[in-house]
Amino acid sequence: MKTYRINAVMAGVLYFLGTAFGVASTVFGGEVISSMVTNKPLSGMDLLDLVATNSSQITGGSFLILMMGISLVAMTIFLYPIFRKDSEELAAGMLLFRGALEGTYYIISTLGFLALVLLSNEYVATGANSAALQSMGNIVYQFQDLIGPVGTIMFLIGATCLYISFYRTRLIPRWLSVWGLIGVIPYLAYALMNFFHIDSELGFYLQMVLAPQEIVMALWLIIKGFNHAAINKLMTDESIV
């Protein structure tokens, strides 16, 4: 009986890499990228001058964001063939929201930061006296702030489909799936507060219910793989249908 061991390991590795790339983009991407990831927009400074000073860091951080998106989108590809044996709708929901739409958000975010670098280069070339370029830079930066909660909501819808599928199939322990479903709730509260610009000091803590679960789940998939009994049941149920 096929165990889908490679699918489990690849999903876990890509999950882990996606998280690692995301953390690295904050650490190495400089003040501009860090301000977006931590939801603490910069104000009261010459934005394009700051971008020009940190252009190498921003370019590197943008690449890491792109790698995060690619890793997390690829992860859904390895889970889809198994989840669809239980529910086509949930599997498609995960592939659409956790894959395509979340991946699109990361691509847009990457292009936004690279656009800031291009604007900052032009800003320096013109002698740092262009009000139009300053306005364009501020708009691009604010746009990054606005799409953040949208991308988070896409992620959470896809994550909900993923955790429900894991719960139904028992491919991993149910306590891990329940932990994920519980973690979605405060994370959604964090996304909605950002969307409606409600200031709160609780953002970090609201995310921290789900963030550790994803690391634990990734390691479980890498080390333990899928539950063999659950795989056998899925195969048997499919053959009966």
C-alpha positions as CSV (number, residue, x, y, z in Angstrom):
1,M,0.0,0.0,0.0
2,K,1.3,3.4,-1.0
3,T,2.3,5.5,2.1
4,Y,2.8,8.9,0.4
5,R,5.9,9.3,2.5
6,I,7.6,11.6,0.0
7,N,4.5,13.8,-0.1
8,A,4.5,14.1,3.7
9,V,8.3,14.9,3.9
10,M,8.1,17.4,1.0
11,A,5.1,19.1,2.5
12,G,6.9,19.4,5.9
13,V,10.1,20.6,4.4
14,L,8.4,23.2,2.3
15,Y,6.3,24.3,5.2
16,F,9.4,24.7,7.3
17,L,11.3,26.5,4.5
18,G,8.4,28.9,4.0
19,T,8.5,29.8,7.6
20,A,12.3,30.1,7.7
21,F,12.3,32.4,4.6
22,G,9.6,34.6,6.1
23,V,11.6,35.0,9.3
24,A,14.8,35.7,7.4
25,S,13.1,38.3,5.3
26,T,12.2,40.2,8.5
27,V,15.7,39.8,10.0
28,F,17.8,40.6,6.8
29,G,15.3,42.7,4.8
30,G,16.0,45.9,6.7
31,E,13.8,48.4,8.4
32,V,11.4,48.9,5.5
33,I,10.4,45.2,5.1
34,S,10.5,44.7,8.9
35,S,8.0,47.5,9.4
36,M,5.5,45.8,7.0
37,V,5.9,42.3,8.5
38,T,5.6,43.5,12.1
39,N,2.7,45.9,11.1
40,K,4.5,49.0,12.3
41,P,4.5,51.3,9.3
42,L,7.3,54.0,9.2
43,S,6.3,57.6,9.5
44,G,7.9,61.0,9.8
45,M,10.9,60.3,7.6
46,D,12.2,60.5,4.0
47,L,11.0,57.1,2.9
48,L,12.8,56.9,-0.5
49,D,16.1,58.1,1.0
50,L,15.8,55.3,3.6
51,V,15.0,52.8,0.8
52,A,18.0,54.0,-1.2
53,T,20.3,53.6,1.8
54,N,19.0,50.0,2.4
55,S,18.4,49.0,-1.2
56,S,20.5,45.9,-1.0
57,Q,18.8,44.6,2.1
58,I,15.4,45.3,0.6
59,T,16.3,43.5,-2.6
60,G,17.5,40.5,-0.6
61,G,14.5,40.6,1.6
62,S,12.2,40.7,-1.4
63,F,13.9,37.6,-2.8
64,L,13.3,35.8,0.5
65,I,9.6,36.8,0.5
66,L,9.4,35.3,-3.1
67,M,11.0,32.1,-1.9
68,M,8.6,31.9,1.0
69,G,5.7,32.2,-1.4
70,I,7.1,29.5,-3.7
71,S,7.7,27.1,-0.8
72,L,4.2,27.5,0.6
73,V,2.5,27.2,-2.8
74,A,4.5,24.1,-3.6
75,M,3.5,22.6,-0.2
76,T,-0.2,22.5,-1.2
77,I,0.7,20.6,-4.4
78,F,2.1,17.7,-2.3
79,L,-1.0,17.6,0.0
80,Y,-3.7,18.0,-2.7
81,P,-3.6,14.4,-4.1
82,I,-4.2,13.0,-0.6
83,F,-6.8,15.4,0.6
84,R,-8.9,15.1,-2.6
85,K,-9.5,11.4,-1.8
86,D,-11.5,12.6,1.2
87,S,-13.0,15.9,-0.1
88,E,-12.6,17.5,-3.4
89,E,-14.0,20.8,-2.1
90,L,-11.7,21.1,0.9
91,A,-8.7,20.1,-1.2
92,A,-9.6,22.6,-3.9
93,G,-10.1,25.3,-1.2
94,M,-6.7,24.7,0.2
95,L,-5.1,24.7,-3.3
96,L,-6.9,28.0,-4.2
97,F,-6.5,30.0,-1.0
98,R,-3.4,28.5,0.6
99,G,-1.8,28.1,-2.8
100,A,-2.8,30.3,-5.7
101,L,-4.2,33.4,-3.9
102,E,-1.7,33.4,-1.1
103,G,1.1,32.9,-3.6
104,T,-0.2,35.8,-5.7
105,Y,-0.1,38.0,-2.5
106,Y,3.6,37.2,-2.0
107,I,4.4,38.0,-5.7
108,I,2.6,41.3,-5.4
109,S,4.4,42.1,-2.2
110,T,7.8,41.2,-3.7
111,L,7.1,43.4,-6.8
112,G,6.0,46.3,-4.5
113,F,9.3,46.3,-2.5
114,L,11.3,46.1,-5.8
115,A,9.3,49.0,-7.1
116,L,10.3,51.0,-4.0
117,V,13.9,50.3,-4.8
118,L,13.5,51.5,-8.4
119,L,11.7,54.7,-7.2
120,S,14.5,55.3,-4.7
121,N,17.2,55.0,-7.4
122,E,15.3,57.5,-9.5
123,Y,14.9,59.7,-6.5
124,V,18.6,59.8,-5.9
125,A,19.4,60.3,-9.6
126,T,17.1,63.4,-9.7
127,G,18.9,65.0,-6.7
128,A,16.3,64.0,-4.1
129,N,14.1,66.9,-4.9
130,S,11.1,65.3,-6.7
131,A,7.8,65.6,-4.8
132,A,6.1,63.4,-7.4
133,L,8.5,60.5,-6.7
134,Q,8.1,61.0,-2.9
135,S,4.3,60.7,-3.4
136,M,4.6,57.6,-5.5
137,G,7.0,56.0,-3.0
138,N,4.6,56.7,-0.2
139,I,1.7,55.3,-2.2
140,V,3.6,52.1,-3.0
141,Y,4.6,51.7,0.7
142,Q,1.1,52.3,1.9
143,F,-0.3,49.8,-0.6
144,Q,2.0,47.2,0.9
145,D,0.5,48.0,4.3
146,L,-3.1,47.7,2.9
147,I,-2.6,44.3,1.1
148,G,-1.0,42.7,4.2
149,P,-4.3,41.8,6.0
150,V,-5.8,40.7,2.7
151,G,-3.0,38.2,2.2
152,T,-3.4,37.1,5.8
153,I,-7.1,36.4,5.3
154,M,-6.4,34.3,2.1
155,F,-3.9,32.4,4.1
156,L,-6.3,31.7,7.0
157,I,-9.1,30.5,4.7
158,G,-6.7,28.1,3.1
159,A,-5.3,27.1,6.5
160,T,-8.8,26.3,7.7
161,C,-9.4,24.0,4.7
162,L,-6.1,22.3,5.4
163,Y,-6.7,21.7,9.1
164,I,-10.2,20.5,8.5
165,S,-8.9,18.0,5.9
166,F,-6.2,16.8,8.4
167,Y,-8.8,16.5,11.1
168,R,-11.2,14.5,8.9
169,T,-8.5,12.2,7.5
170,R,-6.5,11.7,10.7
171,L,-3.3,11.8,8.6
172,I,-1.6,13.6,11.6
173,P,-2.8,13.5,15.2
174,R,-6.1,15.3,15.7
175,W,-4.7,17.4,18.5
176,L,-2.4,19.1,15.9
177,S,-5.4,19.8,13.6
178,V,-7.4,21.2,16.5
179,W,-4.5,23.4,17.6
180,G,-4.4,24.8,14.1
181,L,-8.1,25.4,13.9
182,I,-8.0,27.2,17.3
183,G,-5.0,29.3,16.2
184,V,-6.9,30.5,13.1
185,I,-9.4,32.4,15.3
186,P,-7.1,34.9,17.1
187,Y,-5.0,35.2,13.9
188,L,-8.2,36.2,12.0
189,A,-8.9,38.8,14.7
190,Y,-5.3,40.2,14.2
191,A,-6.0,40.4,10.4
192,L,-9.3,42.1,10.8
193,M,-7.9,44.7,13.2
194,N,-5.2,45.5,10.6
195,F,-7.7,45.7,7.8
196,F,-9.8,48.2,9.7
197,H,-6.8,50.0,11.1
198,I,-7.6,49.2,14.8
199,D,-4.5,49.8,16.8
200,S,-3.6,47.0,19.2
201,E,-0.5,45.8,21.1
202,L,-1.8,42.3,21.0
203,G,-0.9,41.5,17.4
204,F,2.2,39.4,18.2
205,Y,0.3,37.4,20.8
206,L,-2.7,36.8,18.5
207,Q,-0.3,35.3,15.9
208,M,1.6,33.2,18.4
209,V,-1.2,30.6,18.9
210,L,-0.8,29.4,15.3
211,A,2.8,30.1,14.5
212,P,4.3,27.4,16.8
213,Q,1.7,24.9,15.5
214,E,3.0,25.3,12.0
215,I,6.5,24.5,13.0
216,V,5.4,21.5,15.1
217,M,3.3,20.2,12.2
218,A,6.1,20.6,9.7
219,L,8.5,18.7,11.9
220,W,5.8,16.0,12.5
221,L,5.4,15.5,8.7
222,I,9.1,15.3,8.2
223,I,9.8,12.9,11.0
224,K,6.7,10.8,11.3
225,G,4.9,11.2,8.0
226,F,1.3,10.3,7.5
227,N,-0.6,7.9,9.7
228,H,-0.5,4.6,7.8
229,A,-3.9,3.4,9.0
230,A,-5.4,6.7,7.8
231,I,-3.8,6.3,4.4
232,N,-5.1,2.7,4.1
233,K,-8.6,3.9,5.0
234,L,-8.5,6.6,2.4
235,M,-7.4,4.1,-0.2
236,T,-10.0,1.6,0.8
237,D,-12.8,4.2,0.8
238,E,-11.7,5.5,-2.6
239,S,-11.7,2.0,-4.1
240,I,-15.2,1.3,-2.8
241,V,-16.5,4.5,-4.4
